[in-house]
Amino acid sequence: MVRVRFAPSPTGNLHIGSARTALFNWLYARAQSGKFILRIEDTDKNRSDQTYLKEIISSLEWLGLDWDEGPYFQSKRQDIYLAYADKLLKQGAAYKDGEAVIFKVPPEKVKFYDLVHDEIEVDNTLIGELVLIKSDRTPAYNFACVVDDIDMKISHVIRGDDHISNTNKQIALYASLGVKPPKFAHIPLILAPDKSRLSKRFGAVAISQYKEKGYMPEAMVNYLALLGWSPGDNMEFMDTPQIIKRFTLKRVNKRGAEFDEDKLRWLNGEHIRKMDLDSFIKVTSGFIKDKCESDWFKRFAELYHGRVKTLVEFRDELSVFVKDEVSYREEDVEKFLKDEKVLGMLRSVKERLENIKDFTPLNIESEARALIKELGLKGGDLIHPLRVAVTGKSVSAGIFEVLALLGKEKTTQRLDKVTKITR
């Protein structure tokens, strides 16, 4: 049976690179009807923090990466590491240096087959020795990793390219312990747009921050899957079951994958648009803080469902309707609201709107079109200033639907204020 593991250290938040590693392991387990195991590598007592652990767990849960076993904690497995170290001591493959245990790496070339990179050969004569147990009696990374993978019967180790340099050392340990190593698959690193290693400047922030920025977990899973893997037919928009069905290590790329938040935003928008309205309302209701009457909120969600790419964008659009004051950009005021003729036109609009009894999009448009014809204007001559005046934005959903949602009272109040403020 396929058994894979994700083994984060609680010394920081779950970032894009680690989340992609977790996802590839999870996808492979689900695609192969295997097991996905969560292991917490928390032997670094000085740097490990419960806050980070909670953030890692909640981020995995948000992404939907459920685990079949665990979480196992290395800090609670000390006796197991010492027992394995004692075995190496007894067979003469390691020796004690005070409280530390040192492994004598056999001076030989190590070949291993990588499921992504094919055959790799490393000369272990350059290593010499390897610390297994440190002087504080805690296990070193490479030793704990091997012991855990043996003990947990891990069949495939799927991890980042930066771990290739550890693999030859770990294979030497497997050999000395008389255990066949698991299969290895080293996936490409995620790169910034300038081909450098991903940094905070270019997207290397915590997964929880992307959640706060209004990204959907389904979109994040979709995008992370495409960072270093391809379904093979240029398909990009996929739901999670589709990705699982198509996922194979044979289609993981050898080269680094470039992070592009614009593409993530596009995918997020596609996932939002594919949601039915009720599901979208449920998600957005949990994301925003403003309390709105349910029927009105449904009308608003229906209007903006297909226009936003993130939940933050949706929240920002909602703020235009619920806040008391409108904020104007200086350039929009200069372009649309400075001319006295425009202000006079907006006053005329206000008077006509005040006389509408049934404040519907159809009735609002009828009055607006009549005024446009009466003044001999083009549609945009009225609509663009009107939009900026009542929303503070030069782009919005259909202006007549917007005004109807805003309501007669708030619309006319804003028109009254803007014609006075901009004089």
Number of C-alpha atoms within 10 A of each C-alpha: 11 16 23 26 29 24 21 21 22 24 19 16 22 27 19 20 24 19 23 25 24 24 21 27 25 27 25 24 24 17 17 16 12 17 21 25 23 21 22 18 20 22 21 17 11 8 12 16 15 11 12 17 20 13 18 26 18 15 22 20 13 16 19 15 18 14 18 15 13 12 14 17 16 22 15 10 16 15 11 15 23 18 12 15 24 16 15 21 16 10 11 12 17 22 19 16 12 8 12 16 24 20 23 19 20 18 14 13 13 17 13 16 13 17 18 20 17 11 10 13 11 16 12 17 13 11 14 11 16 17 20 27 23 15 14 8 14 22 26 17 15 16 22 24 18 23 22 18 20 17 10 16 16 21 20 20 20 26 24 17 18 11 12 17 10 11 19 21 21 19 19 21 25 18 12 19 18 9 12 11 22 19 14 20 22 23 30 23 22 26 22 20 15 10 12 12 14 21 12 10 8 16 20 18 17 20 27 19 14 16 19 12 13 19 24 24 21 19 24 23 21 23 23 22 24 21 22 20 20 20 18 10 6 7 9 15 17 20 13 17 12 12 20 19 14 15 23 17 18 11 14 23 17 16 15 18 21 19 24 15 13 9 11 19 20 17 24 26 21 18 22 25 17 12 14 11 16 12 11 18 19 10 15 18 17 8 16 15 9 11 9 12 7 11 9 12 16 16 13 20 20 16 15 17 23 16 17 20 22 23 24 18 15 20 18 13 19 18 15 18 20 13 10 10 13 17 14 16 11 9 9 17 17 11 12 19 24 15 14 12 10 17 23 12 20 23 17 15 20 19 14 16 21 14 11 13 9 11 18 17 16 13 16 21 17 13 16 20 17 12 18 19 12 9 11 10 12 11 13 10 14 20 19 18 23 26 21 25 27 27 24 20 19 16 11 15 14 13 20 20 19 20 25 18 20 20 14 20 10 16 22 22 12 19 22 18 14 21 19 10 9 13 10
